[in-house]
């Protein structure tokens, strides 16, 4: 995968069966002669072995000369000293030989473009493998195929705004593939405490490992909250699933999940024999198998897209667990129990290696030595040292550098809305603010003086008022978990500070806010009532890449929202953003005044020289899509 890429840095993510010797070649435009050709040195590769036959290579390559902008740059990785050589020699083997699915038709290597300014971005969130929707990353590959050598048509980068995996919502066939891959690659096991299984191997062998993981906690009263939190599949009006009972637990399970959602290669290694199941579970398994088969069929194209576009990511809750850090009470319940603390810690460690590092490698210099020590501790017996693992998790839970910014034009600021929360002081069960005061202050300092800025917030800063009102009601009756009551307006302190940032005299003239999370797409034009010309704020949401909201329910919510929060409605004055005018842009092809677009896919936004959107599109996963058009008349929402 191609990750953080600039004119003087190329970051790549690669997994091999063992430690690889690598050589980099770069090509400009259509030339077959390398512009650069040299072996990668040890300072340019971080190797983390996480299995007997699994070694992660985090490649941070600095070319000798600056890379040209607005130019197609081909890159090739040569592997030597490996079993990949067909004759068993040490001859170098190149991408066309060891990963031909990463190359476009007629090409011998992937390529990328470093754009002088961000003229076009593709973005999205929520990629759930067993959703019946098609995979939006395949549509990204289609975009690249259509653009080919036309640089102007290629996106500058891809921003993935949360839920790149669903660690808490796993299909039976996916869990079967995960276990098969763990055994095939010898992914390191671990000791588990606070559970009825003693280690991760016993977890895989347990008769309750498929669809019944809630039984793995001892049956005592103090664990009831944990059972519900991690394995309960909390019944919600918009999302009810039995797959929460397959919640990933061990580090090797989460790492195997990443391998299986990023690349088609490991699917060739797994055995998909169905495990012993009850008749009810077998029926669920079979239904999920159809969706998983469709997902796997699209993976060659999805991974090709990830090899051609610089990809940036940030977590949301499902990358770790549903409603992660929802409230102070949630945190206390989870982190004071060794089993649930380990579940969260394992997901965070895997996120660091498979997502976080590639956004901003320098931020993790202090943690990488601890990861190496943990990996080394497993090599004698293929089991992690539990003390070392707990030490790593302690550091990860205290880490505060998951957010990052990109020195692009315009600047991109990516927010961590999960680990630096503003906890309620009056009621520990109430949802926390998505950022605390200190984090919001840092955000403000980051953007002051910028003319335009792109802000990535996994949850929309300006959401659908009716849905936020429903979340408020459930919070007031003490049931925030039922409706995922997490939004920027849910916490008075965080909401007021955020809105004051927009009103600050030195705030950027243009904000483009990219979000996901909600499983539908929309675009809002937001202005201050007392100062409508500055700043100009666009809230643009695309969700999900492979997930959708229940269609009938969303149609009713959209319709009722238009009635209750019409321009003349007094309810607008009871919201925290009453001093702001929110104008929905209307999706082209709507049937009855809809403002929300409900189809899996990816969003595309095109920006002018001032960083203002000139076109906002949603590309459906299977075909078609929509453009969001400026409303013909002012419509408050």
Legacy VTK file of the C-alpha trace (Angstrom):
# vtk DataFile Version 3.0
C-alpha trace
ASCII
DATASET POLYDATA
POINTS 637 float
0.000 0.000 0.000
1.111 3.544 -0.818
0.868 5.766 2.260
2.298 9.192 3.179
3.908 10.572 0.019
5.552 13.940 -0.639
8.210 15.330 -2.982
10.924 14.050 -0.629
9.357 10.980 0.976
7.618 7.769 -0.077
6.002 5.596 2.580
4.935 2.031 1.763
3.274 -0.782 3.744
4.286 -4.328 2.854
3.960 -7.738 4.492
6.142 -10.703 3.547
6.563 -14.234 4.805
9.988 -13.301 6.161
12.425 -10.387 6.328
12.890 -9.142 2.771
15.830 -7.442 1.059
14.346 -4.641 -1.037
15.408 -2.450 -3.929
13.512 0.637 -5.119
13.222 1.850 -8.694
11.435 5.029 -9.741
10.330 5.901 -13.275
9.082 9.211 -14.672
6.088 9.299 -17.000
6.302 6.514 -19.620
10.062 5.982 -19.498
11.365 2.425 -19.096
14.699 3.710 -17.794
14.820 4.114 -14.007
15.136 7.682 -12.780
16.350 6.211 -9.494
17.583 2.693 -8.758
19.061 1.713 -5.401
18.801 -0.756 -2.555
16.907 0.305 0.559
19.088 0.593 3.634
18.197 -0.522 7.143
17.263 3.003 8.235
14.545 3.075 5.566
12.772 -0.115 6.673
11.149 -0.874 10.014
10.625 -4.629 10.288
8.141 -6.071 12.765
7.817 -9.851 12.823
4.371 -10.849 14.087
4.398 -14.514 13.104
6.652 -17.387 12.155
5.916 -16.578 8.495
4.737 -12.971 8.746
6.956 -9.901 8.753
5.674 -6.360 8.377
7.884 -3.926 6.434
7.220 -0.254 7.071
9.154 1.470 4.301
10.075 5.141 4.718
12.111 6.025 1.627
13.799 9.363 1.014
14.970 9.782 -2.607
18.304 11.411 -3.304
16.634 14.225 -5.272
13.235 15.841 -4.886
10.437 14.130 -6.753
8.758 16.169 -9.489
5.206 17.405 -8.965
2.316 16.896 -11.399
4.172 13.989 -12.977
3.363 10.282 -13.107
5.993 8.517 -11.016
6.193 4.752 -11.380
7.663 2.744 -8.518
8.865 -0.844 -8.344
10.102 -2.950 -5.442
12.620 -5.682 -6.111
12.771 -8.578 -3.655
15.886 -10.721 -3.426
17.058 -13.712 -1.430
13.567 -15.177 -1.268
11.590 -18.181 -2.396
9.873 -15.875 -4.864
12.618 -16.543 -7.376
11.317 -19.301 -9.638
14.728 -20.916 -9.935
15.553 -20.630 -6.251
18.324 -18.083 -6.955
18.896 -14.715 -5.348
17.747 -12.842 -8.470
15.512 -9.863 -7.755
11.802 -10.358 -8.326
9.699 -7.276 -9.115
6.081 -6.276 -8.485
4.909 -7.529 -11.873
6.047 -11.006 -10.763
5.111 -11.108 -7.074
1.961 -8.927 -7.117
0.710 -8.541 -10.705
-2.742 -7.520 -9.466
-1.234 -4.195 -8.319
-0.383 -3.159 -11.883
-2.774 -1.490 -14.318
-3.392 -3.313 -17.639
-0.259 -3.086 -19.768
1.849 -1.642 -16.925
4.813 -3.289 -15.190
4.545 -1.334 -11.930
2.147 0.953 -10.028
2.489 4.729 -10.218
1.412 7.833 -8.332
1.275 11.609 -8.740
2.334 14.322 -6.301
0.070 17.261 -7.000
1.192 20.819 -6.426
-2.217 21.607 -4.940
-5.153 19.478 -3.867
-7.523 19.798 -6.808
-9.442 16.536 -6.319
-9.823 14.246 -3.288
-11.532 10.897 -2.893
-12.706 9.949 0.588
-14.997 7.637 2.506
-15.503 5.533 5.609
-17.141 2.379 6.921
-15.943 -0.640 4.935
-17.776 -3.675 6.322
-16.804 -6.814 4.360
-20.070 -8.712 4.832
-22.360 -5.827 3.939
-24.445 -6.763 0.873
-23.320 -3.484 -0.735
-20.428 -3.528 -3.202
-16.957 -2.276 -2.263
-16.395 1.417 -2.946
-12.638 0.864 -3.314
-13.378 -0.998 -6.539
-15.039 2.191 -7.785
-11.847 4.093 -6.909
-9.922 1.661 -9.103
-12.421 2.342 -11.880
-11.705 6.076 -11.522
-7.992 5.408 -11.920
-8.587 3.204 -14.963
-10.618 5.961 -16.591
-7.976 8.581 -15.820
-4.915 6.479 -16.763
-2.237 8.965 -17.864
-4.483 12.050 -17.572
-3.075 13.545 -14.379
-5.824 16.166 -14.140
-8.446 13.441 -13.666
-6.574 11.593 -10.924
-7.318 12.335 -7.271
-4.432 13.852 -5.342
-4.962 11.407 -2.483
-7.502 9.216 -0.721
-8.718 9.987 2.806
-10.289 7.124 4.762
-12.178 8.693 7.638
-12.864 5.763 9.958
-14.029 2.168 10.315
-11.535 0.796 7.807
-12.146 -2.518 9.575
-14.971 -3.713 11.819
-13.213 -5.429 14.703
-16.509 -5.692 16.570
-18.728 -6.849 13.681
-17.174 -9.898 12.053
-18.913 -12.394 9.795
-18.570 -16.093 10.570
-16.770 -16.857 7.270
-14.375 -13.945 7.865
-13.550 -15.253 11.358
-12.986 -18.713 9.871
-10.554 -17.222 7.339
-8.817 -15.274 10.118
-8.233 -18.452 12.130
-7.023 -20.351 9.086
-4.566 -17.575 8.218
-3.264 -17.459 11.807
-2.459 -21.164 11.586
-1.017 -20.920 8.063
1.369 -18.029 8.847
2.028 -19.015 12.447
0.894 -15.628 13.794
2.102 -15.257 17.345
-0.258 -16.215 20.173
-0.730 -14.508 23.524
-1.721 -15.206 27.117
-5.238 -14.016 28.054
-6.307 -13.145 31.582
-9.767 -12.439 32.936
-11.322 -14.902 30.504
-12.384 -18.543 30.587
-9.780 -19.266 27.872
-6.139 -19.044 28.913
-4.586 -18.034 25.598
-5.401 -17.151 21.993
-4.909 -20.721 20.758
-7.523 -21.927 23.245
-9.732 -19.081 22.014
-9.606 -20.443 18.453
-10.279 -23.988 19.660
-13.165 -23.079 21.962
-16.602 -24.385 20.904
-17.922 -20.888 21.636
-15.464 -19.049 19.374
-18.031 -18.657 16.562
-21.130 -16.542 17.297
-20.948 -17.100 21.096
-17.912 -15.251 22.407
-19.948 -13.675 25.194
-19.590 -17.011 26.990
-15.823 -16.641 27.224
-16.071 -14.260 30.174
-16.585 -15.855 33.597
-20.252 -15.817 34.576
-20.049 -13.381 37.468
-22.050 -10.228 38.079
-19.116 -7.838 37.592
-18.710 -9.034 34.017
-22.282 -8.390 32.914
-21.448 -4.909 31.643
-18.480 -6.226 29.674
-20.523 -8.992 28.083
-23.030 -6.429 26.870
-20.350 -3.921 25.880
-18.272 -6.185 23.654
-20.431 -9.139 22.651
-24.015 -8.109 23.296
-24.939 -6.886 19.829
-26.930 -4.103 21.506
-30.307 -3.870 19.786
-30.582 -0.506 18.074
-33.228 0.949 15.782
-30.673 1.329 12.999
-28.212 -1.505 13.530
-28.822 -4.925 15.013
-26.322 -7.699 14.354
-25.385 -11.113 15.622
-21.861 -10.535 14.314
-20.957 -8.643 17.501
-20.737 -12.111 19.021
-17.648 -12.661 16.832
-15.790 -9.631 18.242
-12.041 -9.927 17.546
-10.046 -10.456 20.723
-6.399 -11.400 20.181
-3.698 -9.390 18.426
-3.194 -12.106 15.814
-6.910 -12.028 14.982
-6.843 -8.284 14.318
-3.641 -8.475 12.249
-5.086 -11.318 10.186
-8.208 -9.224 9.625
-6.106 -6.404 8.162
-4.290 -8.781 5.830
-7.599 -10.164 4.592
-9.286 -6.781 3.987
-6.289 -5.093 2.320
-5.141 -7.794 -0.104
-6.384 -10.820 -2.059
-3.125 -12.732 -1.592
-3.882 -14.269 1.805
-7.249 -15.582 0.641
-5.297 -18.084 -1.485
-3.775 -19.495 1.695
-6.853 -20.009 3.848
-9.125 -22.997 4.250
-12.805 -22.094 4.247
-14.204 -25.360 5.584
-17.202 -24.424 7.691
-16.728 -25.034 11.438
-19.195 -27.071 13.486
-22.217 -24.831 14.105
-25.792 -25.047 15.292
-28.446 -25.032 12.571
-29.298 -21.400 13.320
-25.663 -20.276 13.232
-25.067 -22.345 10.083
-27.862 -20.447 8.313
-26.327 -17.101 9.306
-22.889 -18.327 8.210
-24.181 -19.338 4.787
-25.860 -15.984 4.204
-22.689 -14.153 5.169
-20.600 -16.370 2.902
-22.308 -14.899 -0.177
-21.329 -11.347 0.817
-17.779 -12.392 1.739
-17.316 -14.130 -1.623
-18.370 -10.922 -3.391
-15.975 -8.899 -1.227
-13.036 -11.199 -1.998
-13.767 -11.049 -5.736
-13.233 -7.276 -5.667
-10.053 -7.283 -3.570
-7.555 -7.335 -6.489
-8.997 -4.052 -7.737
-9.330 -2.575 -4.251
-5.690 -3.307 -3.458
-4.634 -1.896 -6.847
-6.316 1.384 -5.925
-4.446 1.398 -2.604
-1.154 0.919 -4.474
-1.765 3.907 -6.789
-3.178 6.574 -4.475
-1.477 7.956 -1.362
-3.882 6.774 1.360
-4.375 8.496 4.715
-6.510 7.089 7.522
-7.918 7.808 10.961
-9.770 5.474 13.287
-13.368 5.622 14.380
-15.029 3.298 16.869
-15.363 0.079 14.827
-11.619 -0.012 14.141
-11.436 -0.888 17.851
-14.939 -1.595 19.229
-18.440 -0.141 18.988
-18.933 3.127 20.934
-15.265 3.190 21.869
-14.699 5.703 24.713
-18.334 6.831 24.535
-18.384 8.097 28.125
-16.314 8.220 31.305
-18.335 5.266 32.619
-17.572 3.286 29.455
-13.851 3.910 29.952
-13.907 2.869 33.608
-15.856 -0.307 32.863
-13.520 -1.269 30.021
-10.023 -0.331 31.173
-10.257 -1.672 34.718
-10.834 -5.232 33.484
-7.768 -7.061 32.065
-9.688 -8.881 29.317
-11.481 -5.866 27.840
-8.359 -3.721 28.270
-6.458 -6.299 26.208
-9.166 -6.323 23.497
-8.910 -2.554 23.044
-5.113 -2.575 23.313
-4.712 -5.287 20.673
-6.903 -3.379 18.237
-4.906 -0.191 18.867
-1.577 -1.965 18.337
-2.795 -3.394 15.036
-4.172 0.018 14.032
-0.770 1.585 14.696
0.983 -0.940 12.446
-1.604 -1.160 9.662
-3.016 2.370 9.581
-1.530 4.925 11.973
2.182 4.644 11.168
1.667 5.323 7.473
-0.017 8.666 8.176
2.866 10.174 10.106
5.821 7.828 10.753
7.740 10.330 12.879
5.005 10.433 15.537
5.635 6.819 16.537
9.405 6.866 17.054
8.938 6.489 20.803
6.626 3.463 20.540
8.299 1.437 17.791
11.100 0.139 20.093
8.441 -1.243 22.472
6.744 -2.982 19.541
10.059 -4.509 18.456
10.679 -5.772 21.984
7.237 -7.375 22.052
7.848 -9.057 18.684
11.242 -10.338 19.846
9.709 -11.746 23.032
7.574 -14.161 20.954
10.302 -15.670 18.815
11.389 -18.490 21.181
7.942 -20.092 21.514
5.649 -18.086 19.196
3.855 -16.579 22.227
4.136 -12.931 23.300
5.500 -12.149 26.731
2.396 -10.920 28.628
4.380 -8.341 30.610
5.764 -6.824 27.413
2.309 -6.846 25.835
0.735 -5.063 28.801
3.564 -2.521 28.735
2.859 -1.758 25.078
-0.881 -1.430 25.723
-0.268 0.945 28.640
1.734 3.189 26.313
-0.871 3.019 23.554
-3.708 3.967 25.896
-1.723 7.021 27.023
-0.588 8.001 23.526
-1.915 11.367 22.277
-0.447 11.730 18.786
-2.939 9.805 16.647
-4.035 13.069 14.997
-1.891 14.624 12.267
-1.767 17.334 9.639
-0.483 17.385 6.053
1.472 20.321 4.643
-0.555 20.307 1.458
-2.254 23.186 -0.337
-4.715 23.651 1.260
-3.588 22.182 4.553
-5.274 19.013 5.844
-5.876 18.630 9.588
-7.014 15.170 10.711
-8.680 14.988 14.118
-8.562 12.152 16.644
-12.094 12.237 18.057
-11.743 9.007 20.072
-8.899 9.200 22.591
-8.857 12.860 23.732
-12.429 13.285 24.879
-14.106 15.889 27.068
-15.630 13.733 29.800
-18.859 14.809 31.470
-18.298 16.072 35.009
-21.963 15.898 36.031
-22.867 12.405 34.862
-20.202 9.836 33.988
-22.704 7.921 31.834
-23.377 10.884 29.522
-21.521 10.902 26.196
-18.162 12.667 26.299
-17.322 15.571 24.010
-15.468 14.395 20.909
-12.450 16.593 21.762
-11.448 18.029 25.105
-10.571 21.666 25.668
-6.831 21.129 25.240
-7.246 19.236 21.948
-9.639 21.894 20.624
-7.142 24.595 21.563
-4.404 22.752 19.665
-6.736 22.449 16.675
-7.390 26.177 16.740
-3.663 26.969 16.886
-3.084 24.589 13.983
-5.450 26.454 11.649
-5.024 30.108 12.702
-3.552 32.132 9.876
-4.434 29.624 7.148
-6.468 30.947 4.235
-8.189 27.601 3.669
-8.143 24.297 5.494
-9.513 20.786 5.027
-10.594 19.278 8.348
-11.137 15.539 8.665
-13.586 14.725 11.449
-14.805 11.102 11.475
-18.203 12.227 12.804
-19.833 15.175 10.995
-19.443 18.488 12.809
-22.798 19.534 11.356
-25.128 16.564 11.253
-28.822 15.887 10.718
-30.691 17.750 13.450
-33.492 15.218 13.863
-31.066 12.341 14.374
-29.049 14.404 16.860
-32.291 15.233 18.709
-33.182 11.535 18.938
-29.709 10.841 20.326
-30.237 13.566 22.935
-33.530 12.032 24.057
-31.979 8.588 24.521
-29.100 10.151 26.435
-31.503 11.921 28.785
-33.250 8.644 29.613
-29.887 6.968 30.254
-29.668 4.891 27.063
-26.951 6.534 24.916
-25.630 3.161 23.699
-28.935 2.356 21.999
-28.506 5.028 19.298
-24.727 5.653 19.261
-25.291 9.051 20.884
-22.030 10.568 19.646
-22.068 13.881 17.838
-20.305 17.204 18.156
-23.343 18.914 19.670
-23.936 16.268 22.360
-21.515 17.871 24.852
-22.162 21.526 25.680
-18.534 22.432 26.398
-17.066 20.828 23.264
-19.864 22.209 21.085
-19.438 25.787 22.340
-15.658 25.777 21.912
-15.933 24.330 18.411
-18.494 26.931 17.304
-16.357 29.705 18.813
-13.420 28.525 16.713
-15.488 29.123 13.591
-16.377 32.604 14.865
-12.766 33.583 15.682
-11.524 36.645 13.771
-8.373 34.869 12.554
-10.072 31.662 11.523
-9.524 30.479 7.917
-11.794 31.979 5.280
-12.653 28.516 3.946
-13.337 25.262 5.792
-13.980 21.982 4.020
-14.977 19.372 6.619
-14.775 15.762 5.410
-16.611 13.167 7.504
-18.065 9.668 7.444
-19.478 7.434 10.208
-23.221 7.775 9.560
-23.764 5.367 6.597
-25.317 8.004 4.326
-23.963 11.001 2.412
-24.800 14.705 2.335
-23.347 18.174 1.776
-24.128 21.353 3.739
-23.134 24.967 3.154
-22.736 26.574 6.606
-22.524 30.330 7.329
-22.556 32.558 10.371
-25.817 34.486 10.536
-24.195 37.744 11.583
-21.268 37.407 9.143
-22.443 35.371 6.123
-19.409 36.016 3.914
-16.715 34.653 6.217
-15.894 31.968 6.980
-17.393 29.729 4.306
-17.877 26.240 5.715
-18.726 23.091 3.825
-19.706 19.943 5.705
-19.255 17.077 3.226
-20.011 13.545 4.388
-19.522 10.271 2.511
-20.442 6.967 4.160
-20.049 4.091 3.770
-17.505 2.601 1.415
-19.191 -0.762 1.944
-22.149 -0.150 4.234
-25.587 1.441 4.026
-28.295 2.786 6.330
-31.646 0.930 6.373
-33.306 2.523 3.342
-36.903 2.889 4.511
-35.874 4.230 7.908
-33.568 6.861 6.388
-36.276 7.992 3.963
-38.601 8.675 6.907
-35.904 10.378 8.984
-34.991 12.587 6.027
-38.639 13.506 5.427
-39.445 14.213 9.093
-36.244 16.246 9.460
-37.347 18.494 6.575
-40.723 19.014 8.237
-39.519 19.674 11.789
-36.527 21.846 10.867
-37.961 23.767 7.918
-36.858 27.434 7.540
-39.887 28.690 9.465
-39.634 26.121 12.285
-39.015 27.522 15.802
-37.188 24.274 16.623
-34.114 25.676 14.858
-33.679 28.124 17.735
-33.421 25.334 20.302
-30.205 23.937 18.793
-26.646 24.871 19.768
-25.886 26.067 16.242
-28.836 28.473 16.038
-26.434 31.310 15.171
-25.416 29.481 12.005
-27.318 29.133 8.762
-27.115 25.574 7.392
-28.117 25.101 3.756
-28.290 21.524 2.478
-27.078 20.925 -1.057
-29.491 18.720 -2.943
-28.459 15.405 -4.507
-29.077 15.340 -8.239
-31.691 12.764 -9.220
-33.521 12.906 -5.905
-37.123 11.735 -6.052
-39.004 13.669 -3.387
-36.821 16.400 -1.990
-34.316 14.122 -0.263
-31.210 15.725 1.164
-29.517 12.471 2.226
-28.031 10.019 -0.289
-28.138 6.384 0.797
-25.831 4.231 -1.322
-22.443 2.680 -0.595
-19.548 4.237 -2.442
-16.959 6.995 -2.170
-17.083 10.767 -2.200
-15.182 12.995 -4.604
-14.678 16.712 -4.017
-13.018 19.049 -6.499
-11.410 22.251 -5.206
-10.450 25.523 -6.883
-7.278 27.532 -6.263
-8.816 29.014 -3.101
-9.651 25.614 -1.635
-13.404 26.012 -2.213
-15.432 23.088 -3.576
-16.436 23.406 -7.221
-18.061 19.981 -7.442
-19.179 17.462 -4.813
-20.016 13.967 -6.021
-20.902 10.621 -4.517
-19.915 7.628 -6.657
-22.026 4.562 -5.938
-20.126 1.302 -5.465
-21.850 -0.584 -8.245
-22.574 2.175 -10.770
-23.883 5.696 -11.062
-24.036 8.171 -8.223
-25.014 11.783 -7.737
-23.787 15.347 -7.634
-24.734 17.611 -4.765
-26.153 20.814 -6.228
-26.479 24.174 -4.536
-30.046 24.583 -3.301
-32.237 26.817 -5.460
-33.471 28.609 -2.340
-32.203 29.059 1.204
-33.242 26.077 3.326
-32.409 26.007 7.005
-31.751 22.615 8.532
LINES 1 638
637 0 1 2 3 4 5 6 7 8 9 10 11 12 13 14 15 16 17 18 19 20 21 22 23 24 25 26 27 28 29 30 31 32 33 34 35 36 37 38 39 40 41 42 43 44 45 46 47 48 49 50 51 52 53 54 55 56 57 58 59 60 61 62 63 64 65 66 67 68 69 70 71 72 73 74 75 76 77 78 79 80 81 82 83 84 85 86 87 88 89 90 91 92 93 94 95 96 97 98 99 100 101 102 103 104 105 106 107 108 109 110 111 112 113 114 115 116 117 118 119 120 121 122 123 124 125 126 127 128 129 130 131 132 133 134 135 136 137 138 139 140 141 142 143 144 145 146 147 148 149 150 151 152 153 154 155 156 157 158 159 160 161 162 163 164 165 166 167 168 169 170 171 172 173 174 175 176 177 178 179 180 181 182 183 184 185 186 187 188 189 190 191 192 193 194 195 196 197 198 199 200 201 202 203 204 205 206 207 208 209 210 211 212 213 214 215 216 217 218 219 220 221 222 223 224 225 226 227 228 229 230 231 232 233 234 235 236 237 238 239 240 241 242 243 244 245 246 247 248 249 250 251 252 253 254 255 256 257 258 259 260 261 262 263 264 265 266 267 268 269 270 271 272 273 274 275 276 277 278 279 280 281 282 283 284 285 286 287 288 289 290 291 292 293 294 295 296 297 298 299 300 301 302 303 304 305 306 307 308 309 310 311 312 313 314 315 316 317 318 319 320 321 322 323 324 325 326 327 328 329 330 331 332 333 334 335 336 337 338 339 340 341 342 343 344 345 346 347 348 349 350 351 352 353 354 355 356 357 358 359 360 361 362 363 364 365 366 367 368 369 370 371 372 373 374 375 376 377 378 379 380 381 382 383 384 385 386 387 388 389 390 391 392 393 394 395 396 397 398 399 400 401 402 403 404 405 406 407 408 409 410 411 412 413 414 415 416 417 418 419 420 421 422 423 424 425 426 427 428 429 430 431 432 433 434 435 436 437 438 439 440 441 442 443 444 445 446 447 448 449 450 451 452 453 454 455 456 457 458 459 460 461 462 463 464 465 466 467 468 469 470 471 472 473 474 475 476 477 478 479 480 481 482 483 484 485 486 487 488 489 490 491 492 493 494 495 496 497 498 499 500 501 502 503 504 505 506 507 508 509 510 511 512 513 514 515 516 517 518 519 520 521 522 523 524 525 526 527 528 529 530 531 532 533 534 535 536 537 538 539 540 541 542 543 544 545 546 547 548 549 550 551 552 553 554 555 556 557 558 559 560 561 562 563 564 565 566 567 568 569 570 571 572 573 574 575 576 577 578 579 580 581 582 583 584 585 586 587 588 589 590 591 592 593 594 595 596 597 598 599 600 601 602 603 604 605 606 607 608 609 610 611 612 613 614 615 616 617 618 619 620 621 622 623 624 625 626 627 628 629 630 631 632 633 634 635 636
